[in-house]
Amino acid sequence: MAEQSIESSGQDLPAEGLVIGEEEVIKIVDMHKWYGQFHVLKNINLTVHKGERIVICGPSGSGKSTLIRCINRLEEHQRGQIMVEGTELTGDLKHIELIRREVGMVFQHFNLFPHLTVMENLALAPIWVKKMPRRDAEEVAMTYLKRVKIPEQAKKFPGQLSGGQQQRVAIARSLCMNPKIMLFDEPTSALDPEMIKEVLDVMIELAKTGMTMLVVTHEMGFAKTVANRVIFMDEGEIIEENEPEEFFNNAQHDRTKLFLSQILAH
């Protein structure tokens, strides 16, 4: 349903939104991760350029979410190298803090503080992390609430909002830190079908600004509309990657073909 609504909405990105810079903002080299004996990520090599919009798809348990969680050190990798904006991700807390200031993340579940209003949720990090005066932080928060089209919800608590509205608040909260890269971990999978489009529309608008985005999602309509590149993962490995038209119309690997035949049939 959401796929049809996006593909029929004519929201193709403008030509200027498709320009990708030469600057490498993420570089992952021979990265591996284990959970105990379970080898969850294997030999991951990935370079992301400024302004790229990458959709990562694959079956459940393929390592998609773990991969993007490694990019801001929510998960620790055991071998290989991850560079973000020229800084290597190691156990060094200063490096982790530096990278998290540059990388925003939106989760499957909204992770909003239920006891704080929408405005307070958004202003919290700019006040505490960037030492921004409250008035300035609230101005920034309102700017992004307007961008995600829910400024009238500023004084409400998360529990008073729909799931789609809460996810838009979560996106706005990440944008308040002015990140250079946005990571989305299945941002619509916890939503009712009628709420999916409103969140995807916000993400499409964000893509038009030239934001570098990595999105783990099963929303293939979104991938066709927004992505510069689609990556397919299975059993902890990157199996195939290509620009969307080739990926969907001319998949090379049997595992990719099987996945697409199953997901596009729904």
N, C-alpha and C positions, 0 to 999 in steps of 0.2 A: 504494500500500500504506500509506504513512504517512498519506496523507489519510484513508483509510477508518478507520484506527485512531484518529485524533484525533476525527473526527466521530462515531464510535460510542462514544467513551469518556465522553461526558456531562460533559466538563470545561468547561462554560460558565462564564464569569466571573460572580462574584457581583455583585449590583447595585452594592454600594459600590465595586467595582473599576472600574465603568464611569463614575464621576464624573470629568469633565474640568474642570480649573480654567480661569479666564479669563486667567490669566497666559500671555503669549506667551513661550515659551522659545527658539524658533527663528523667525526671520523672514528670508526670502530674497526680494529684490526685483530683478526684471529682471536675473537673473544669467546670464552667458554664459561659456563656456569654449571655448578652442581648443587643439588639438594641432597646432602649425604652421598649415597651411591648413585643417585639418579642424575644423569647427565642432561640437564634441562635445556641448555643452549650449547650448540656445537659449531665451532669454526665460523662465527659471525663476522662478516666483512661488509661494511656499509659506509658510504660517504654521502652526506647530505649537504647540499649547497644552499646558500642564503636564498630564501624565497621559495624553496621547493615545498611541495605539498605531497606527502607520501602516505598512501593508505596501506596498512599491513593487515592482511587477512589470512585465514587458515582455520582448520578445525579446532575445537576446544582442546586445550592441553598441548598446543603446538609450540608454545613459548612466546607468543606475541606480546602479551602483557608484561611478562618477565623482561623481555628485551627493552621495552620503553621505560620500565621502572629502573633498569640499570643505568639509563642515560642521566637520571638525576640522583642516582645512588640510593634510591629506595630499596634496591636490591644490590648486593655486592657480587661482582664477578670475580672468578678465581684465576683466570688466565687471559692474556691478551691486553689490549689497550683501548680505552675510550677517551677521546679528546672532544671537549665541548668548548667552542669559542676559544680554542688555543690552549685550554687548561686541561691537563690530564686528570681524570677521575681516579683517585687513589683513596686510601684511608685518611688522608690529610683533611682535617675538618675545615681548614681555611679554603681549600680547593672546593670542597663540597658546598660550603656556604656561598662561595663565589658563583658556582655554576647554578645553584638553585635560585639565585637572583636573576639569572638570565633565562631560566627555563620555567615556564608555567605548566601546570598539570591539572587536567580535569579527569576525574575518576568516574567509574560506573555508578557508584553511589556518591551522593553530592558532598558529604563530609562537611556540611555547614554546622555551625554551632547553634543548637536549637534555642538556647536561652538568650541569644543576641538577635537584634533586628537585622534585616537585610543590610541596611546601611552600616551597622556596627560590624557585621561579618566582613564587608568589603573594606572598611577603613582600618581594620585591625592590623593587618600586615604593614601597610604604609606607615602607620604610626609607630609600631614597635620595631620594624626592621629598618625602615628608611628614616626613622626619627622625624617624620613629617608632622607639622602642626595639625591638630584635629580638623580645623576648618578646611585646610588645604586637602587633607585626606578625604574629607567628605565631598569636596568639589570634584576630585578625581573619581570617587565612587559614583557620583551622580552622572558624570560624563559616560561612564561605562554602563551604567544601568540604562541610560538612554540608548546606547549603542545596541544593547540586547533587548531593547523595546519594552522594558518594564519599570520605568522610573516611578510610576505610581505605587509600586510595591515597597518602596524604601523603608517605610516605618513598620511594615508587617514582620512577623516572625516566620521562619522557614515552614513551620507546621501549618501555616495559614495559606501556603501556596500549593499549586499543583506540582507534580513531578517535573513537568517541562519547565515551569517557571523556576523551580529550585535549581535545575541544571543550568539554566541561563544565568542565574545568580552566581553559580559556581564558576562559569566561564568569565563573567564580569570580575569576580574576585581575583582570578588569575591575571587578568589584564591590568588590574590596578597596580601591579608590580612592574608594569611596562616590560614584559619579557621579550626577548628576541626570538625565542622558540616556544611553541606550544605543543604539548603532548596530550593526546586524548586517548584514554583507555576505555574503549567500548562505551562512549558517553550516552548512547541511546538505549542500551540493552536492558536497563531497569525501568524503561518508560512504557506506558500504555501506547498502542499504535497511533492513536490520534495526537499524541504529544510529540512524536518523533520528528515530524516535519518542522515544528517550530524551533527545535534545537538545531537541526541540520541547516535550516535557513540562516540562523545566526552564524554557524560555522562557515557557510558559503560566503556571507558578508565579510567575515574575518579574513577568509582566503583572498578576497578581492583587495585587501589592504597590503598584500605582499608578505604577510606573516609566514614564517617557516613553520610548517605543521607536520607532525607525525600522528596519524590517526589509526588506532586499532578499531576496526568496525566490520560488521557484516552487511552494512548498507551499501550495496553495490551501485545503486543509483548515484549516491554521493561520490563514490570512487570515480564513476564515469564523468561526473560533472566537474569535480574539483581537482582530482589528483593529477600530478605530473607523472607519477610513477606508482605502480601497484606492486607490492611485494607479497608473495605467497610463502607461508611458512608451514612446515609439517615436521613433527617429531624433533623440534629444537633446531631445525636448519632452515636457511633461506633456500627454497627449492627453485623459485623462479621469480624474476622481476622484469617489468617492461612498462612502456607507456600504456595507458588504459586501452586504447583501441586494439593494439596488438595483443595485450594480455587477455582481453575478453573474447576476441575474435580468432586468435591464432595461438592459443596456449600450447606450449611445447611438451610439457611433462604430463604423464598419465595421471599423477596425483592431482595436479592442478585442474586437469579436465574433469576429473571425477568430482572434485570440490565444487567447481563452477556449475556442473550439471545438477548437483544437489541443491545448491543455494539459489541458483537462478530459477529453479523450478517452483520455488515457493512464492 
